[in-house]
């Protein structure tokens, strides 16, 4: 009907983590981060959180470091907001698909201008 429990939890975690990063996390090192996808493991104990970040590779590195520092804080707020038996361990990974799409779009524009 609305997808499997794991799919629903993926979406709910994505929304909660995005809200936490936007409203609750106050780290000046973190740039403009968007949560693109959450993938829970089969036993729901681990979650890979994919994000994209605007800016240079240095900005992306600063954001990665800020997210790694804030992992415990984010997990604690997820625990308070969601009623789950097991709160997954969070691992933040940079999602390169948006950057690749921008590069591909620029290359296509160059070809069209020839």
RABELQUI-V821383 format. One record per residue. SS is DSSP state (H for helix, E for strand, - for the rest). Layout:
# RABELQUI-V821383
ss = {SS SS}
This chain:
# RABELQUI-V821383
ss = {- - - - H H H H H H H H H H H H H H H H H H H H - - - - - - - - E E E E E E E E - - - - - E E E E E E E E - - - H H H H H H H H H H H H H - H H H H H H H H H H H - - - - - - - E E E E E E - - H H H H H H H H H H H H H H H H - -}
